Amino acid sequence: MKNIIRFAFTLSILTVGFTSCTKVINLDLNSANPNIVVDAEVTDQPGPYTVNLTKTVNFSDNNVFPPIYGASVIISDNVGNSETLVETSAGFYTTSHLQGVVGRTYNISITNEGKNYTAISTMPAGVSIDSVIADTSANQGGGFGGGGRSGPPSVSIKAIFTDPSGIANYYRLIEYTNRVPNYKNISVISDNLQDGSVITANVTRRDTTIHHGDSVTVILESIDANVYEYFRTLRQITRPQTGFQASVPGNPTTNLSNNALGFFSAQAVRQKTIVVP
């Protein structure tokens, strides 16, 4: 996920916009100033929790994002707990005793090169996954009507869970195959039109890399509204629309201050694992 996110950041900083068919836009693809990228999460599961800090790179550079050394990273909550994280490896800062608790509001403060970046996130209650379904089928080739030769076997993964009624809920779903995260299969949804209902979420569609006997785990994260908006807009950048309705790429809507890129999330996490039949 980190490489996908940071590549999207690089593209969004150096965005190419087309407002008409005749307008010419000149770009300097090598002049973007490096910006801080924050990848930070606190969960209701036992720690430690890790914050990853890197810098963006220019469009023409290799897809290698320099770690940020020597930053000050502090995470605190609204009941008086606070911890200064320790830099355990290049760009990674880790807690030792902080524990995420549902309902608490968490603050992160990062100081690097004389600049301070902050964010706030409140941890929602967790929502359990009722079931995970693996639908095995065959991709159909050909034209209209699904005719033609069959493609390789594919698997679609669905997660079913019951949304709590009366409150706004936001979710991120991640699929792991044999304990390896599938970064193509990450989705975010809200209960805006499904409040209090049983939700069937399409986590994976027609994936030919999942096979009989594989272990598939679905992670269901309950996130707050600001973090949902970040991942929703990030998805629009990494999977942009095409045609006349395509929007101009931009930075994801972050909850971080001072023009930082990335996100800080306090989230409740639930998971369920199945073996593909």
N, C-alpha and C positions, 0 to 999 in steps of 0.2 A: 504494500500500500504506500509506503513512504516514497519509493521511486516514482510511482504513478502520480502522487500528489505533487511532488516537487517538479516533475516534468510539466505538469499542468501550470504550476506557478510560473515557470520559465516562459512558457508560451503566453500566459496571460499578461505578463509584464511587457512582453514584446509583441503585443497583439497586432494583428492585421485586420483592419476593418474595411468593408466595402459598402459604401452608402449609395452608390449608383454604378451603372455599367460603364460610365465614361470618366469617372473621377480617377486620377492618378495619385497614388500615395507613395511617397519616398520614405524608406525606413532605414534607420541606422541600427542594424541588428547586433552590434557589438558594444553599444554604449550604455547599456543598462547598469545602474549601480547595484552592487550586491545588496540583498535584503535578507533579514532574518526569517527563517522558517521554523515554526514551533509545532512539535507533535507531542501533545501532553494529555494524559488521561489519568483520572483517579476513579476507581471502581469500588463496588461494595464487596468485592472479593479480597482475600488477604493480599497484602503487598509483598514485596516492595513495588512501587510504581516508578516508572522511568519517563523522563522528559528528554526528547531528542531535539537538539538545536543544530541547524545547519544554515548555510547561505545559498542563495540562488546563484546561478551561473548564466553567462550570456548564451544566446541562441546557438552560436557557432562552436561553443565549448563542448567538451565531452560531457556525457550525462553522469558526472560525478560531482556530488554536492559537498563542498568543504565543511567539515565539522567546526562548530564554534567552541573554542577553548576558553576557560577562565571566566565564564559568566557566573553571576550570582542568581540562583533560582530558589525562590521561597514559595511554599504552598501553605496556606492557612485556611481555617474554616470559621464559621460564624459562632462557634462556642469557645473560641480562645486557643485552639490547638494550632501550632505553627511548626514548620520544619524547614531548615535550610538544606537543600539537597547536596549530595556529594558527587563530584564529577568522577565517575567510575571508569569511563573510557572516553575516547575522543568524541565529544559532542553529546555524550549521554550523562544525565544527572539523575541520581537515584535516591529514593527515600529509604529510611531505616525503620521508622516506627509509626508513621502516619497510617491511619486506617480510615477508608472511606465508609461513610454511614449514610443510608437513605434519608432524604429530607434535609440534609445539611447543605449549606452554600459554601463553595470553595473558591478561593482566590489564588491566582498565581501572579507572582511578580518576578520579572526577569530583568536584570541589568547587564548590559553588554556594551562596551565601547562608549560609555557615557550616556547611553540611552536606556530608558525604562519602558518596559512593555507589561501590560496587565490584562487580565481577563477574569471573568466571574462565571461560574456554572453551578447550578443547583441540581443535586442528584435526585431523579425521580424514583418511585418505587419500581422494583423489578416485576416483569410479567413473564410467567412461565410458558414454555412451549408445550402445547398439548400433544402434538405429534409431528413427525417429519415423514413425508411420503416421497419415495423414489419411483418415478414413472418411467419405465424403460420402454423404448420404442425404436423405430428405425426412421432416419431421415429420408424423406421422399424427394427424389430428383424430378426433373422434367419441368413442364410449363404449367399452364393453368389447370386447375383441377387436381394437382398432385400426381399426375401421371409420370411415367418415366422410371428410371432405375432407382432402386433403394440405395441410400447412402449408408455410411457406417452406423452401427448402433449408437444411440444417444440416450442420455438420461436427463430428466427434468426433476428438480428438487423443489418441493413445496413445504413450507412450515405453517402449521395451524396453531393459533393461539387466541385467547379470549381477551378482548380489550376491556379494561375497566371503564365503566360508564360514568358520565358526569364530569369528567376532567379531560383536558386536552393531553393526548399522548403522542409521542414521537419515537420512532424506532429506526435502528440500523441493523441490518442482517448481513452476516458474513458467513461464507461457506468454506469449510476445510475438507479436503480430501486426503485421507491417510495422514492427518495432522499437518498438512501443508495448506496454507491459506490460498484460496483461489481468488485473486484480486479482480478478476473479471466479474465475479459473482458477489458483488456487494450492492445492496440496495437500501434506500431509506423510504419510509412511508409515514404518514400521519393518519390519525383516526378522524380527520375532519368530516368525512362522509360515512364513517363506520363506527361511530362512538358506541361503545357497549356491545358490539357485535363480535361474532366469531370471525376472525380474519384469516384468510388463506393467502399467504404471501408467496409469490413466485420468486424463489431464491436463485434458481438455475434453470435455464431454458436450453434444451437440446444440446447438452454438453457431451461431446464425443470423447473427452478425456477421462470420464468417469465410467468405471466398468463393474461388472458383476463381482461381488466379493469385496469391493472397496468400502472402507469406513468413511462415512460422511458425517461431519458434525456441523450443525447450524448454530451460530452464535446470535442471540437476540439481545441487543443493547437498548435499554430505555434511556433516551437522551433528552435534553431540554430543547426548547424551541430554537435558541440561537445556534446550537450545534447542528440541529436538523437543517437549518437554513444553510449552514456552511456546506454540509455534504450534498444537499440538494443542488446548490449552485456549482459545486465542484463537479458533480456528475454531468451537468449541462456542458461544462468545459471539456471534460474528458470524453464525452459522447455527444458532440455537438449535432444540432439539426443540420439538414442540408436543404438546398433549394432556396426559393424566395422567402421562406419563413425563417431562415437561419438567422440567429442573433449574433451580434459581434461578441467575440470572446472577451472576458474580463476576469478580474480576480474573484475568487469565491468570497462570499460574505462572511468574514471572520468575526469572532467575538473578541479578538485581541486589539489592543490599542496601538497608537503610534505607527500605523501603517505596517505592522508586522503581518506576515503571512502564516497560515496554519490555523490551529485551533487548540482550545483547552476544554476538555469535557469531563464532567463528573457524571458517571453513568452506572446504572445497575445492569448486571450481566447474567443472563441465563443461557443454557445450552442443552442440546439434545443430540445424541449420536445414533445412527442406524448403520446397518450393513446392507449394501445394495443387493437386492435379490437377483 
